[in-house]
């Protein structure tokens, strides 16, 4: 299940999301205190293969961590779907991803967070990753569990950064990441 959360509500409820605000010629930012962080990558043979394995392995990791919902949120105030991206008709995967988000009422006027159940996470990640790769402005969207223990970020290359926000989560994360196909980037 996907649930939209208004931006102002998300900012109040989930205080460990990174944030950026642009004031005239200045960028003001906030980043939560982290306990540890690492970049991970996956082995793949094609772009479609990367999308498939990325969505499957992230879903598996969060299920193993017993996380029920994951919240996705942009670090600055912008709409999920840009007008340019919405109007593109040159790439079927992007057209399908825009349609997926529109179906869930996450369109060009929505700038809040999206809460995704782990049951829907694999499908969501497939479309989220397509936006990450195809829309240069669709950057700096982070994801966080509801208990605010683990912050994640997917780079357009498919690499994933996990930032552990407390010691208790560190031990559990290290055990569970080993059960996936993620490879620690050196």
C-alpha positions in Angstrom: 0.0 0.0 0.0 1.2 3.5 -0.8 0.2 6.4 1.4 0.9 10.0 0.7 2.1 12.2 3.5 1.9 16.0 3.2 5.4 17.6 3.3 4.7 19.6 6.4 3.4 16.6 8.3 6.4 14.5 7.3 8.8 17.2 8.5 7.0 17.1 11.9 6.7 13.4 12.2 10.0 12.2 10.8 12.8 14.5 11.9 15.7 12.4 10.7 15.3 13.1 7.0 18.1 15.3 5.5 16.8 18.7 4.3 18.0 21.5 2.1 16.5 25.0 1.6 17.6 27.6 -0.8 17.6 31.2 0.4 18.8 33.7 -2.2 22.4 32.8 -2.8 22.7 30.4 0.1 21.9 26.8 0.7 20.9 25.8 4.2 21.0 22.1 5.1 20.4 19.7 7.8 21.7 16.1 8.1 20.9 13.8 11.0 23.6 12.4 13.2 24.7 9.0 11.9 26.3 6.1 13.7 27.8 4.6 10.6 27.4 4.5 6.8 28.4 2.4 3.8 27.8 2.3 0.1 26.7 -1.0 -1.5 26.5 -2.2 -5.0 25.0 -5.2 -6.9 26.2 -7.3 -9.7 24.1 -7.1 -12.8 24.2 -7.7 -16.6 21.7 -5.1 -17.9 19.8 -2.0 -16.8 16.6 -4.1 -16.6 18.5 -6.7 -14.5 19.8 -4.0 -12.1 16.3 -2.6 -11.6 14.9 -6.1 -10.9 17.7 -7.1 -8.5 17.8 -3.8 -6.7 14.0 -3.8 -6.0 14.1 -7.5 -4.9 17.1 -7.1 -2.6 15.9 -3.9 -1.0 12.6 -5.5 -0.4 14.2 -8.6 1.1 16.5 -6.5 3.4 13.6 -4.5 4.8 11.5 -7.7 5.3 14.4 -9.3 7.1 14.8 -6.2 9.3 11.0 -6.6 10.2 10.2 -3.1 8.8 6.6 -2.7 7.9 6.7 0.6 6.1 9.4 2.7 4.4 9.0 6.5 3.9 10.5 8.2 0.8 11.0 11.9 0.9 12.9 14.6 -1.0 15.4 16.7 0.8 14.2 19.9 -0.8 10.8 21.2 -1.8 10.1 19.9 -5.3 7.4 17.9 -7.0 7.8 14.1 -7.5 7.1 14.3 -11.2 8.5 17.2 -13.2 6.5 18.6 -16.1 9.4 17.6 -18.4 9.4 14.0 -17.2 5.6 13.7 -17.4 5.6 14.8 -21.0 8.5 12.5 -22.2 7.3 9.8 -24.5 10.7 8.4 -25.6 11.3 5.7 -23.0 8.7 3.0 -22.2 10.0 2.3 -18.7 9.7 6.0 -17.8 6.2 6.2 -19.3 5.2 3.2 -17.2 6.8 4.6 -14.0 5.0 8.0 -14.5 1.8 6.1 -15.0 2.4 4.0 -11.8 2.9 7.2 -9.7 -0.1 8.9 -11.3 -2.2 5.8 -10.5 -1.2 6.3 -6.9 -1.9 10.0 -7.0 1.7 11.0 -6.8 2.0 13.4 -9.6 3.5 16.7 -10.7 1.8 18.7 -7.9 2.8 16.4 -5.0 5.9 17.3 -3.0 5.4 15.3 0.2 6.5 11.9 1.4 5.3 8.5 0.2 4.9 5.7 2.8 5.3 2.3 1.2 4.5 -1.1 2.8 7.1 -3.8 2.5 4.5 -5.8 0.5 4.5 -3.1 -2.2 8.2 -2.1 -1.8 9.6 -4.1 -4.7 7.2 -2.7 -7.2 7.6 0.8 -5.9 11.4 0.6 -6.1 11.3 -0.5 -9.8 9.4 2.7 -10.7 11.3 4.9 -8.2 14.6 3.8 -9.6 13.5 4.6 -13.2 12.7 8.2 -12.1 16.1 8.3 -10.4 17.9 7.3 -13.6 15.9 9.3 -16.1 15.2 12.7 -14.3 18.3 14.7 -13.4 16.2 16.8 -11.1 14.8 13.7 -9.2 17.8 13.5 -6.9 18.2 13.4 -3.2 15.2 11.4 -2.3 15.9 9.4 0.9 14.1 6.6 2.5 13.7 5.9 6.2 11.9 3.3 8.3 9.1 4.6 10.6 11.2 4.1 13.7 13.9 6.2 12.2 16.8 3.7 12.5 18.0 3.3 9.0 18.3 6.0 6.3 18.9 5.0 2.7 19.6 6.7 -0.6 19.7 5.2 -4.1 22.2 6.7 -6.6 21.2 6.7 -10.3 24.1 4.2 -10.8 22.2 1.7 -8.7 24.5 2.0 -5.7 22.8 2.3 -2.4 24.0 4.2 0.7 22.8 3.1 4.1 23.3 5.3 7.1 22.7 3.6 10.4 21.3 6.1 12.9 22.0 4.1 16.2 24.2 1.3 17.6 21.3 -1.2 18.1 20.4 -1.0 14.4 24.1 -1.4 13.4 24.3 -5.0 14.7 21.0 -6.1 13.1 21.8 -4.4 9.8 25.2 -6.1 9.5 23.6 -9.5 10.1 20.8 -8.9 7.6 22.7 -7.2 4.8 24.8 -10.4 4.6 21.7 -12.3 3.6 21.2 -10.2 0.5 23.2 -9.8 -2.8 24.5 -6.4 -1.8 28.3 -6.0 -2.0 30.1 -3.5 0.2 31.7 -1.0 -2.0 35.4 -0.5 -1.4 
